[in-house]
């Protein structure tokens, strides 16, 4: 019991230091790892080694996946491919249901692109569509924001779901995570869209600074002559997703291609997340235009390294804390306590929701929660592959709950949409609460059917 209370105190320490003292989560997790090592009685001479092993083992695989995913996202953003994706979706859906259209646009764009960047890129398109069709830009803002948020927390290759899936031993099952993630995210996006309709009569005054994205689009057209076509724009996202799904099928017993060894080996190889994303990066290179494409690619890689570095460090520090907890044996004790409860999938949901609401970052909440619950899966009855996948979904649902003033995404949405804080809480924060609860409801139903 004392060890469990110590663990709760360590979690409280992480929340307190990051929210009250505003210390960076990387250093906070590192300090928590040392603190846990001392308190749990790990030999002093071994603490640094345990932390280093945990840090390295996590980044040894996930680091490359996050890095490639980030570079692809930057190329999609800077080449105008994300804008092409949005415009293509509008053409396919028509203009009769604009809020649903922008929700679906967000749902698709945030699979490879961070929701913050996605909202900034699509903000001008959203405003133009609202003005053209004479609908509430507040309602459109909530629909876009919730569509982006849904896949951001539930569908790889965004770093949060990747970190959670890797920590829970699903490195070869990303296809299954993607398939279920798309399903659960669709429900979350639908819930957000329904909530956005509550603001159909709220109209916001959009200032001139919202035209930044319009200028950016014009710069892209001037630089490349035209925006990329739909096939080239979607390929860096869709091809890796298809390959990872095929890889998951290849790992299933009695799969349709098991009788063809060469095809089985090819599907297994290409379906590994690292290899699939490398293919996606190769396809993204076709988006580069003009002279000195190698120089352009190098600049995008440099920007990707800069963008991914904080996520990599935080994920590695989370891995260090997880290794300390594993060596200390507290996971076994906690799992024995939880095995007598009926919380099941709701435990990782509540942990992720607490961390998300307290410190603001969905990615940090997912990475930290997955590390904390990984040693508990067996006693919770979630040690099967589908149990682990549903645990990732539960963590993702918790990582939606809720976005408020300590979350950068809250400020991106409210500032670009010209919402005041009060309206932001009513519209955006409440929307993320509804999304998280709706997603968890679907996860719990899937758990009843599949586990």
N, C-alpha and C positions, 0 to 999 in steps of 0.2 A: 504493500500500500504506500509506503514511504517513497519508493522509487517512482511510482505513478504520479504522486503529488509533486515530486521533483520535476518530472517531465512536463506536467502542467505549468509549473513555475517557469520552466525554460521557455515554453511557448509564450507565456505571459511576458517574460523578459523580452522576447523578440518583438512582440506587439508594442510594448511600452517604449522600448528604445527607438523603434522606427517611427512611431506616431508622435510621441511627446518630445523626444530629444532630436528627432529628425536625422538620426544617424543612418548612413547608407545601409541598405539591407545586406550588401555583400559583407561589410565589416561586422555587422550585427550577427549574421549567421556564423561567421568565423569565430567571433567571441563566444557565441553560444556553444559552438563545438568544443572549444577549450574548457568552458565552464562545465559542460556535461561530462567531459573526460575526467576532470578533477573530482567532481561531485560523485560520479558513479564508481570511482576507485580504480580507473584504468591506470596501470603503472605510469608514473610521470615520464619516464624515458620513452614510452611508447605512444604517448598522446599525439605528438607531432607526426609520427609515422602513420598512425591510423587516419588522421585528418588528411594527410597527403595522399594516401591510398584512395580514400573516398572521393577526394576532389578529382584525382586523375582517372579513376575508373569510370566516373560519370561522363567526363568530357572526352574520354577516349573514343566514344562512339557518337554521343549526341552532339558534341561540338561541331563536327563536320556537317551533320544534318542541319543544324540551326544556321550555320554559316552559309551553306548553299541555298537554303530557303530564303535567307535574308537578301542575298545577292540577286536571286530571281525576282524578288519583290521590288527591289530598287530598279532593276531594268524595266520591269513592267510599268513602274511609276514614271520613270524618266523618259521612256520612249513613247508614252501616250497610250500604251496598250490597255491600261486600266480604263481610260476614257472610251476607247473603242469597245471594250467589253460592256460598258454601261450603255453606250448608244445602241449597240446590237441588241441588248436585252429589251430596250424600249421599243425598238422596231418590231421585235418578235411579239411583245405583249400588247402593243398598241397603247393608246393614250386614254382609254376609258377608265382605268383604275390606276392613276398615277402613284398613289401611296403604296399600293401593292408592287408596282413596277420598281420603285426605288428601294423597297424592302428586298426584293429579289436581287436587284443589282448589288446591294450591300452584302447579301448572303453569298454571292459568287465572288465578289472582289476580295472579301476578307479571308478567303481560303489561303491565298499566298501573301496578302498585304496586311500589315498591322492596321487595326481598325482606326487608330488615330490618323495615320497617313491616308487611309481610304476615305475617311470623312472629309479631310481637307481637299483631296483631289476631286471628290464628287460634289462638294458643296455648291459650286457654281452651277453645275448641271441640275442639281436639285432646285436651286432658286429659279433658274430659267424655266424649268418645267412647271413649277408652281405658278409663276407669273403668266406663262403662256396658257395654262389650263384654268387659271383663276381658282386655285385651291389653296388651302391654308398652308403657308410655309412652315408653320409650327408642326402641324400634323405630318408634313413631308419630312421634317427634320427628325422627328421621333421614329418614323418608319425607316428612314435610312440608317439612323444610329443603331437601332435594334437589329436590323438585318445584318449589319457589319459585326455587331457584338456577338451574335449567335454563333457564327462559324469561327470567329476569332478564338473562342474559348473551348470549342468542341471538335474542330476538324484540323488534323495535321495538313500541311507542314508548318503552321504557326507554332512558335516555340513552346507555348504553354501545354497544348495537347501532346506535342512531341516529348517534352520533358516528363510529363506524367506517364505516358505510355512506356517510355524507356525505363523509368524508375520502377515500374511494375512488371518489367520483364516481357514487354510486348514488342521488342525490336524487330521480330520477324512476322508480326501480325498487324502491321500498320494498315493494311487493306481493310481488315475487319473493323479497326478503330475508325477509319474514314467512313465506311459504309454506315455504321451505327451513328457516328458523329453527324453525318449529313441528315439522317433521319431525326435525331433528337434536336439538332439545330433548326430543322425546318419547323418543328413544333414551337421552339422558342421564338423564332422569327415571326411565325404566325401570331403568337401571343402578343409580341411587340407591335405588330401591325394593327391588331384589333384595338390595342390600347391607344395607338396613335390616332385612331378615329375619334377619340374623345375630345380631341383638340381641333376638330374641323372648323370651328368658328373662331379660333385664336389666330390672329394675323400679326406678324412681327414686321417691324420696319427694318429692312435690310439696307445697311449703309454701303457706301462706295467701296469700302475696304473688302467687301465680299467679292469684288470683281478680280481679285488676285488670281484666282484659278482660271478665269477667262483669259487673262493676259498670258498665263502660263501655257494654256492651250494654243494660243496664237503663236507663241514662241516655238512650241513644238512643231507646229505646221510650217513655220518659216524655216526652221532648222532642217527638217526632213522632207519638206515638200508636201507631205500628207501624213495622216496618222496611219498606223498599221492596219491591215485588214483583219477581219474577225478570226480567220483560221490561225494566222500567225500569233494573234494576241492571246487566244485561248490555249494554244498548244502547250506552252510551258507549265500550265496548271493541269490541264486535263490528262496529258500523257503520263506524267509521274503518278497521278492518282490511279489511272487505269493499270499501270505497271505494278503499283503496290497492291492493288486489288487482286491482280493475277498472281502475284507472289503469295498472297494469303491463301488463294485457292490451291496453289501448288503445295502448300504445307498441310492441307487437309488430307486425312486418311481416305483412300479410295477416290481421290479426285479424278476428273475426266481425263487428265493428261498423264496419269501415273504410268500408263502403259507405253508411253513414248519417252524414253530416258533423255534424249537430246532436248526435246521441247520442255520437259520437266526441269532440267538443269538451267535452261535459258530463262524460263519463267521465274525460277527461284533466284537466279542471279540478278535479273533486271528488277525483280520485285522488292529487293532490299532497299530501304529508304535512301541510303547513301547513293546507290547506283541509279535509282529512279530519278532522284533530284539532280544528279549529274547529267542525265539525259535531258531533264527540264532546262538546266542551265545551257546546254548545247543548243536547244531549240530557242531559248531566249536570245542567244547571240544573233539570230536572224532578225531580231528587232533593231539591231544596231545599224545605222545608216550613215552615209557620208564617208569622208576620208578618215583614215587612222582608227579603224574599228578596234584594233588591239589596244590603242591608247584609251579609247572610250571604255572598253571592258575593264581595263586596269583601274580606271577611275571608279567604276561601279563596284569593283571588288574592294577597293580601298574604303569606299563609303559603306559597303556591307560589313567589313571588319569593324569599322567604327560603330555602326549601329548594333552589331551583334555582341560586341565585347561586354557590355553590362549584363546582358542576358546570360552569356557564357559564364561570367564570373559568379553571378548569383546562383546559377544552376550548379556549378562546381562546389560552391560553398554549401549549398543544400545537400549535395552528395557527401560532403565531409561530415556534416551533422548526422546524416543518416548512417554513415559508417560507424560513428561513435556510438550511436544508439544501438546499432546491431551488435557491436562488440560488447557493450555493457550488459546486454541481455534484457534490457527493459522492455523490448518489443515482445518478448515471450510472456513476461508478466502482464503486460497490458492486454495482450491477446487473450490470455486466460481470463482476465476480468471481463473483457468484452464478449467472450464466448458465452457468457451466462445472460447476455442481454439480447434483445431482439432488434437492435438498431440496424444491423446489416449495412446496406448501402447508404443509410441516412447518416452514419457516423462520418465518412469522408466528406459528404455534402456539408454537414454542419461545421467541420473543421475548416474546410475551404471557404465557406461563407464567412466564418469568423475572421479568418486571416484577410480575406478580400476587403471586408467592411472596415477592418482596423487599419490596414496599411495601404490599400488602394490599388495595388497591382494585381491583375488577374494572373499574369505569368508567374509572379512570385508565389501567389497563393496556391497555384496548381503544382509548381515544382516542390514547394515545401510540404504540402499536404501529401503528395504522392510518396515522398520519402518517409514521412511519419507513419503512413498506413501500410507501406510495403511489407513490414514484418508481421502484420496482423491478419493477412489475407486468409491464411489457412484456418485459423480458429474462427474467423468470421464466415466461413463457408464460401469464400470468393476466390479460391486458389485455382480454379479452372481458367482456361483461356477466356471464355465468355464472361466469367466472373470478374476477371481483371479488366476486360474491356468496359464492362458496365461500371466498374469502379472509376475508370478514367472519365466516363460520362457523368457520374455523380460528382466527381471533383470539379469537372468543367461547369456543371450546373451551379455548384456552390461558388465558383469563381466569378459568376455573373452577379452575385448577390452581396452587396449592391454597389453601384457606381455613384459616388457622391463627391464631396469637395476635396477629398484626399486622393482622388483618381484623376490623372491627367486627361483621360478621355471625357470625363464630365465637363472639364473646362473647354476642351476642343469643341464639343457639341454645343455647349451653351454660348460660348463666345462667337463661334462662326454663325450660329443661328440667331444671335442677338437676344437670347433669353436672359432674364435676370435670375438670381439664385433661387428665389422662391418658385418661379415657374420651372426652373431646372429640376428642383426636387419633385415637383408635381408631375412633370412630364418624363424626364429622363431617369431619375432615381427610381421612381415608382415603376417605370417600365422594366428596368433591370430586375427589380424584385419579382415582378410578374413573370418575367422570362425565366429566372432561376427556379422558381417554384414550379412553373409549367414543365420545364425540362426535367426536373427531379421527379415529377409525377409520372412522366413517360418512362424514365429510367427504372423507377420502382415497379411499374407494370411489366416492363421487359424482364426485370429480375424474376418476377413471379412466373413468367412464361418460360424463360430460357434457362434458369438455374435450377 
